[in-house]
Amino acid sequence: MTSEEAERAHFFFPHIYGRTIKSVAAIPNLKRICEEHFMCKHCIQVLDLQGNPQLAKDHQIMAIPALVSKLPPQLERSSVTYATRKGCC
């Protein structure tokens, strides 16, 4: 990804706690949604709170699995639950 593409990309940071049923289902769902809606203009970085619980406080995570996204400059930060696709997008 070039720097110009990175400026226009959507960055997604799914927060999980270990390999739970919801977290295992959420990651492929997120990848599929991103591929359908953002083509190649997205980046996913999974953050496991089991290994670093301080991230929950730093990122103000109240429930997991949760998704924090860093959107292109023209859009603001948003948070959603993404374990199921129903009702999403």
Stockholm file with secondary structure:
# STOCKHOLM 1.0

chainA/1-89         MTSEEAERAHFFFPHIYGRTIKSVAAIPNLKRICEEHFMCKHCIQVLDLQGNPQLAKDHQIMAIPALVSKLPPQLERSSVTYATRKGCC
#=GR chainA/1-89 SS CCHHHHHHCEEEEEEECSSCHHHHHHHHHHHHHHHHHHTTCEEECCEETTTCTHHHHHTTCCSSSEEEEECCTTSCCEEECCSSCTTCC
#=GC SS_cons        CCHHHHHHCEEEEEEECSSCHHHHHHHHHHHHHHHHHHTTCEEECCEETTTCTHHHHHTTCCSSSEEEEECCTTSCCEEECCSSCTTCC
//
